[in-house]
Amino acid sequence: PGFLAYVPSCPTFPALLGDWLATGYNFFAGVWQIAPGPNEIELVVLEWFREWMGMPAGATGLLTSGGSGANLTAIVAARHAAVERGANLSALAMYTSAQAHSSVVRAAWIAGISRDKVRVVAMDDQFRMMPGDLARAIDNDRANGRHPFLVAASAGTTSTGSVDPLHEIADLCEQKKLWLHIDAAYAGFAALTVEGKSRLSGIERADSLTLDPHKWLFVPFECGCLMVKSAAVLESAFRILPEYLKDAEPGEEEINFADRGEQLTRYSRAMKIWLSVSYFGTEAIATAISDAMDRARLAQSLVEASKNMELLSPAQFGIVCFRARPHDVIEEHLDAFNERVNSRVVGGGRFFISSTRLRGVFSLRMCTLGFRTTTSDIHELFATIARAIEAELAAAG
């Protein structure tokens, strides 16, 4: 319960059991014939996700190792579609923000997009991509002979939990005929809550959407997901049928998930999702997500009530960013002071929080996703942080 760093995973016991069954039976989920039952379960799970996210009928995808794998699969598929339409690979340009997950940029590099054509779009004061700046960047690239092909927006960034203006970006992508990829890896399943559904409005318009069940759907690592409006875009990019797999060619109503991504050998990640969701139901999961967001708001209120702390980014989808700011520590010393506070808190062994940088400022960061964390833990954490601040002030004399 004291692990509040990064984006923690907190799996349920039924999910662990599903993972154990899938591993123990050693299902080969790459082709239909070898594991039709587990693959049918994956189709059921994907349909759940489609409904929860509000994506159109026919949207589907595949389960992946995580959000990084899903982002890579999406960008490769988008690149392939652009090249198939006649674009020159060396001229392709894509757009994201400085708050995007690092795997988005890495995926672009792996997909062969020139590093100087991975554009970082300006953000507003809430760390959201600015559609106006995005439009100008796209127009400038087209005017200079480059080929814009994809925008990677975020729905719940890792640093702050911020959500890009999805409808405005979707409108722009439709107008300029660009592929819209949305990375909702950790925050996406908040769509099961009333609050989350409202704040994530627009994710249903994505051409491709990254989700991470191993975060806010409470299943063990590794388990990501890529959803797309049409499986054809994945199969066009990835399907290959060598002679030694002719016997595994799918029938009319069968699906080889190997045709939708880079993995041939893949285990059944769907079992742990299906078992956990079937046992608890979506209402219980939504309650756990809502409780996590409430804990983050509690953390924000404790920051705001402290004379020695400063809020740097408000509670969003379970993430809060703040720093120690005692009145007698000058600005140029605050980064080092907060690093030492962080080290004291983590070194105590009871809590693990992490850090980030916002507008160049070192920020303490906590993420309250785990359902085993309680409000008492949050109060205890802030008492621990307060003691660490006092200890640092005393050490400074």
C-alpha positions in Angstrom: 0.0 0.0 0.0 3.0 2.3 0.4 4.1 2.0 -3.2 2.9 5.3 -4.8 5.7 5.8 -7.3 5.5 5.7 -11.1 2.1 4.0 -12.1 1.8 1.0 -9.8 0.2 -2.3 -10.6 -2.1 -3.8 -8.0 -3.5 -7.1 -9.2 -6.5 -8.9 -7.8 -6.3 -12.6 -6.7 -8.7 -13.8 -9.5 -6.4 -12.0 -12.0 -3.4 -13.8 -10.5 -5.3 -17.1 -10.8 -6.0 -16.4 -14.5 -2.4 -15.6 -15.1 -1.4 -18.8 -13.4 -3.8 -20.9 -15.5 -2.7 -19.3 -18.8 1.0 -19.9 -17.9 0.5 -23.4 -16.5 -1.5 -24.6 -19.5 1.0 -22.8 -21.8 -1.5 -21.7 -24.3 -0.1 -20.7 -27.7 -2.3 -17.8 -28.5 -0.7 -16.7 -31.8 -2.9 -18.7 -34.1 -6.5 -19.8 -33.7 -6.3 -23.6 -34.3 -3.9 -24.2 -31.4 -5.9 -22.2 -28.7 -9.4 -21.4 -30.0 -10.9 -21.2 -26.5 -8.4 -18.7 -25.1 -8.5 -16.7 -28.3 -12.2 -16.5 -28.1 -11.9 -15.1 -24.6 -9.5 -12.5 -26.0 -12.2 -11.5 -28.5 -14.7 -11.2 -25.7 -12.3 -9.0 -23.7 -11.6 -6.8 -26.7 -15.3 -6.3 -27.2 -15.7 -5.3 -23.5 -13.0 -2.7 -24.1 -14.7 -1.4 -27.2 -17.9 -0.9 -25.4 -16.3 0.7 -22.3 -14.4 3.2 -24.5 -17.4 3.9 -26.7 -15.5 3.0 -29.9 -17.6 2.2 -33.0 -18.9 -1.2 -33.9 -16.2 -3.3 -35.5 -13.4 -1.8 -33.5 -11.1 -4.5 -32.2 -7.4 -5.1 -31.6 -5.1 -7.3 -29.6 -3.6 -7.7 -26.2 0.1 -6.8 -26.0 3.0 -6.9 -23.5 2.1 -3.4 -22.4 1.6 0.2 -23.5 5.0 0.4 -25.1 4.2 -2.5 -27.3 0.8 -1.1 -28.1 2.2 2.3 -29.1 4.8 0.6 -31.3 2.2 -1.6 -33.0 0.0 1.5 -33.7 2.8 3.6 -35.1 4.1 0.8 -37.4 0.5 0.3 -38.7 0.1 4.0 -39.3 3.4 4.3 -41.0 2.6 1.3 -43.2 -0.7 2.8 -44.2 1.0 6.1 -45.1 3.6 4.4 -47.2 1.0 2.2 -48.9 -0.8 5.5 -50.0 2.4 6.6 -51.6 4.2 8.6 -48.9 8.0 8.6 -48.8 9.2 7.1 -45.6 12.0 9.6 -45.2 9.5 12.5 -45.4 7.0 11.2 -42.8 6.4 13.4 -39.8 4.4 12.8 -36.6 3.3 15.0 -33.7 3.2 14.5 -30.0 3.8 16.6 -26.8 6.6 16.7 -24.2 4.2 15.1 -21.8 3.8 12.0 -24.0 5.1 8.7 -22.7 8.7 8.0 -23.7 7.5 4.9 -25.6 5.7 7.0 -28.2 9.0 8.7 -29.3 10.9 5.4 -29.0 8.3 3.7 -31.2 8.6 6.4 -33.8 12.4 5.8 -33.9 12.0 2.0 -34.2 9.4 2.5 -37.0 12.0 4.4 -39.0 10.6 8.0 -38.5 13.5 10.4 -38.6 14.2 11.8 -35.2 14.1 15.3 -36.5 10.6 14.7 -37.8 9.1 13.6 -34.5 7.6 17.0 -33.6 7.0 18.1 -30.0 4.0 20.3 -29.9 3.7 23.2 -27.4 1.7 22.7 -24.2 -0.7 25.0 -22.3 -0.4 25.8 -18.6 -2.2 22.5 -17.8 0.4 20.4 -19.7 -2.0 19.7 -22.6 -1.1 19.8 -26.3 -2.2 23.0 -28.0 -4.3 22.3 -31.1 -3.4 25.7 -32.7 0.3 25.0 -32.4 -0.3 21.5 -33.8 -2.1 22.9 -36.8 0.7 25.3 -37.5 3.3 22.6 -37.3 1.4 20.3 -39.7 0.9 23.1 -42.2 4.5 24.1 -42.0 5.7 20.6 -42.6 3.4 20.2 -45.6 4.6 23.5 -47.0 8.2 22.3 -46.8 7.6 19.0 -48.6 7.3 16.7 -45.5 4.4 14.2 -45.1 2.5 14.5 -41.8 0.8 11.1 -41.1 0.1 10.7 -37.3 -0.7 12.6 -34.2 -0.1 10.9 -30.8 -2.3 12.5 -28.2 -2.4 11.6 -24.5 -5.4 10.8 -22.3 -3.8 10.7 -18.9 -0.1 11.6 -19.1 2.4 9.8 -16.9 3.8 12.9 -15.2 0.6 14.8 -14.3 -2.5 12.8 -15.5 -3.4 15.6 -17.9 -5.6 14.9 -20.9 -5.0 16.6 -24.3 -8.1 18.4 -25.9 -9.1 15.2 -27.7 -12.1 16.5 -29.6 -10.2 19.4 -31.0 -7.3 17.2 -32.0 -9.7 14.7 -33.5 -11.4 17.4 -35.5 -8.0 18.6 -36.8 -6.9 15.0 -37.7 -10.2 14.5 -39.6 -9.7 17.8 -41.4 -6.1 17.1 -42.3 -6.5 13.4 -42.9 -4.1 12.3 -40.3 -4.1 9.1 -38.2 -5.1 9.9 -34.5 -3.4 7.7 -32.0 -4.4 8.2 -28.3 -2.3 6.8 -25.5 -4.7 6.2 -22.6 -2.5 3.5 -21.1 -3.1 4.0 -17.4 -6.1 6.4 -17.3 -8.3 4.7 -20.0 -10.1 2.4 -17.7 -11.3 5.4 -15.7 -14.0 5.5 -18.4 -15.8 3.0 -16.3 -16.6 5.8 -13.9 -18.9 8.8 -14.5 -16.1 11.3 -13.8 -13.6 9.4 -16.0 -16.0 9.0 -18.9 -16.6 12.7 -19.0 -13.0 13.7 -18.7 -11.9 11.2 -21.3 -14.5 12.2 -23.8 -13.0 11.9 -27.3 -11.0 8.7 -26.9 -13.7 7.0 -28.8 -12.6 8.9 -31.9 -9.1 7.5 -32.0 -8.0 5.5 -35.0 -5.9 3.6 -32.5 -6.0 3.5 -28.7 -3.5 2.2 -26.2 -4.8 0.8 -22.9 -2.9 -1.0 -20.0 -5.0 -3.5 -18.1 -2.0 -4.2 -15.9 -2.5 -0.7 -14.4 -6.1 0.4 -13.7 -7.8 -2.9 -14.5 -5.8 -4.6 -11.7 -4.2 -7.5 -13.5 -0.6 -8.6 -13.3 2.2 -7.6 -15.6 2.5 -8.0 -18.6 -0.8 -6.9 -20.1 -1.4 -4.0 -22.5 -3.9 -3.5 -25.3 -4.2 -1.8 -28.7 -7.6 -1.0 -30.0 -8.1 0.0 -33.6 -11.2 1.1 -35.6 -10.5 -1.7 -38.1 -8.4 -4.9 -37.8 -7.6 -4.5 -41.5 -5.1 -1.8 -40.7 -3.1 -4.2 -38.5 -3.4 -7.2 -40.7 -2.2 -5.1 -43.7 0.9 -4.1 -41.8 1.7 -7.4 -40.0 0.2 -10.4 -41.7 2.6 -12.9 -43.2 2.0 -16.6 -43.9 5.1 -18.6 -44.4 5.0 -22.2 -45.8 5.4 -23.7 -42.3 2.2 -22.0 -41.1 -0.1 -22.8 -44.0 -1.9 -25.3 -41.8 -2.7 -22.5 -39.4 -4.3 -20.2 -41.9 -7.5 -19.0 -40.2 -11.0 -19.8 -41.5 -13.6 -17.2 -42.3 -14.7 -16.7 -38.7 -11.3 -17.4 -37.1 -8.6 -14.9 -36.1 -4.8 -15.3 -35.8 -3.7 -12.7 -33.4 -0.2 -13.1 -34.8 -1.6 -11.3 -37.9 -2.2 -8.1 -35.8 1.2 -7.5 -34.3 4.8 -8.5 -34.1 4.5 -11.6 -31.9 3.8 -15.1 -33.3 4.5 -16.8 -30.0 2.2 -15.1 -27.4 0.5 -16.4 -24.3 -3.1 -15.8 -23.4 -3.2 -12.5 -21.6 -7.0 -12.5 -21.8 -7.5 -15.2 -19.1 -6.5 -12.9 -16.2 -8.7 -10.1 -17.4 -11.7 -12.2 -18.1 -11.5 -14.0 -14.7 -11.0 -10.9 -12.7 -13.7 -8.8 -14.4 -16.1 -11.8 -14.4 -15.6 -12.2 -10.6 -15.8 -8.6 -9.5 -17.9 -6.9 -12.2 -17.3 -3.5 -13.6 -19.2 -1.7 -10.8 -16.6 -2.9 -8.2 -13.7 -1.9 -10.5 -15.2 1.5 -11.1 -15.6 2.0 -7.4 -11.9 1.2 -6.8 -10.9 3.6 -9.5 -13.1 6.4 -8.1 -11.6 5.7 -4.6 -8.1 6.1 -6.1 -9.0 9.5 -7.6 -10.5 10.6 -4.2 -7.2 9.6 -2.5 -5.3 11.8 -4.9 -7.6 14.7 -4.1 -7.0 14.1 -0.4 -3.3 14.3 -1.1 -3.8 17.6 -2.9 -5.7 19.0 0.0 -2.9 18.0 2.4 -0.4 19.8 0.2 -2.5 22.9 0.0 -3.0 22.9 3.8 0.8 22.7 4.5 2.9 25.9 4.9 5.9 24.0 3.7 4.5 22.5 0.4 3.5 23.8 -2.9 1.1 22.2 -5.5 2.7 22.0 -8.9 -0.1 20.1 -10.7 -3.6 19.2 -9.3 -4.9 15.8 -8.7 -5.8 14.2 -12.1 -6.6 10.5 -12.5 -4.8 9.6 -9.3 -1.6 11.6 -9.8 -0.5 14.6 -7.8 2.7 16.7 -8.3 4.0 19.0 -5.6 7.2 20.1 -3.9 8.5 21.1 -0.5 8.9 24.9 -0.4 9.8 26.1 3.1 9.9 29.9 3.2 13.5 30.0 4.3 14.9 27.9 1.3 15.7 30.0 -1.7 14.5 29.1 -5.1 17.8 28.0 -6.6 18.2 25.5 -3.7 14.7 24.0 -3.9 15.5 21.3 -6.5 18.3 19.8 -4.4 16.2 20.2 -1.2 13.4 18.2 -2.7 15.7 15.5 -4.0 16.9 15.1 -0.5 13.4 15.0 0.9 12.5 12.3 -1.6 15.5 10.3 -0.6 14.6 10.5 3.1 11.0 9.4 2.4 12.0 6.5 0.2 14.9 5.5 2.4 12.6 5.1 5.3 11.2 2.0 3.6 7.5 2.6 4.4 6.7 4.6 1.3 8.0 4.8 -2.3 7.2 8.0 -4.2 8.9 9.2 -7.4 9.7 12.5 -9.1 9.3 14.3 -12.4 10.1 17.8 -13.8 7.5 20.3 -14.6 8.5 23.5 -16.5 12.1 22.7 -15.4 11.2 22.4 -11.7 11.9 19.2 -9.7 8.6 17.8 -8.5 7.7 15.1 -6.0 5.0 12.9 -7.6 2.7 10.3 -6.2 0.2 8.0 -7.9 -2.7 6.5 -5.9 -3.9 3.8 -8.3 -3.5 0.7 -6.0 -6.7 -0.3 -4.3 -4.8 -1.6 -1.2 -3.7 2.0 -0.4 -6.1 3.7 2.1 -6.7 7.2 3.2 -4.8 6.4 6.4 -1.8 5.6 4.2 -2.1 9.0 2.5 -2.2 10.8 5.9 0.8 8.7 7.1 2.7 9.5 3.9 2.3 13.2 4.4 3.3 13.0 8.0 6.4 11.3 6.8 7.1 14.0 4.2 6.6 16.7 6.8 9.2 15.0 9.1 11.6 14.7 6.1 11.2 18.4 5.4 11.9 19.3 9.1 14.9 17.0 9.2 16.4 18.6 6.1 15.8 22.1 7.5 17.5 21.1 10.8 20.4 19.5 8.9 20.8 22.8 7.0 21.2 24.6 10.3 
